[in-house]
Amino acid sequence: LKRQRQRVSGGILQMFEQNGWSLAFHLANDKWRGNSAVTVVAVEAMKDSELSSEEVTRIVNRASTLQSANLPGLIRINDFFIKERRCIYIVEERTGPLKIRESLPSAKTAVELALTLCDMLIFLRELAVVPPPLTQNMLRISEERRQVVVADVEVLCLLQTLTNHNNKPESKAERKVSDDARAHVDSLKATECLISFAGLIRVFAERFKFEPHESLASILAILEDPHSGRKYQSALHRTRGELKKISDRLKRQ
């Protein structure tokens, strides 16, 4: 294995470290799939404790879900291993930096990417996962499929199965306070994610002069609402509807 420069985004890396995990990225050839180029992500516990049987089961189930979903926008997982209940190895497709001018040559492809990102966020929400704010640096291109993907979200999906199952307080009063606090934090994270998504759409719109302007204005109003995180799923579905209007309009031109 050849060690690769960290590609992980700052927000996701912070999430990992706060929950006691370190990450390393390696380049390799996948002997199981015709010698294709892959990246091996090593996610290792920084604490002495091992994964419990229940945690291993959750990781295996989540990894299987991600493999079968094969969703555009997510890096494809080829295989995964758990070693000594302390390290998770994820064998995934190789990706490279995204060059917007090459990968998004037209308004039509930019809108399709926005739709892909919207579908990805909807899918992640169904798994109770909200990624950190999206940035252009998180967008990468898969080397074999030539599809735009969001870096490191697939790893976040696996670790979320661990961080979302902490022991809850024993008393009902403590549990309610804890649940309310968690809901507030989740709402803030969701709002940040939606606002960052609006930022990416602004970048695409300014580059390609999206039409019609009413749909773009509606999208930005939905996503940049300071309370959008409280209605996260609804905001995404409404955004998808407006993006589809723009997409259909471009196809008719």
Secondary structure, DSSP 8 states (H G I E B T S, - for coil): -EEE-----HHHHHHHHHTTEEEEEEEEEETTTTTEEEEEEEEEESSS----HHHHHHHHHHHHHHHHH--TTB--EEEEEEETTTEEEEEEE-EEE--HHHH--SHHHHHHHHHHHHHHHHHHHHTT---S---GGGEEEETTT--EEETTHHHHHHHHHHHT-----SSHHHHHHHHHHHHHHHHHHHHHHHHHHHHHHHHHHHHHT-S-HHHHHHHHHHHT-TTGGGGHHHHHHHHHHHHHHHHHHHHH-
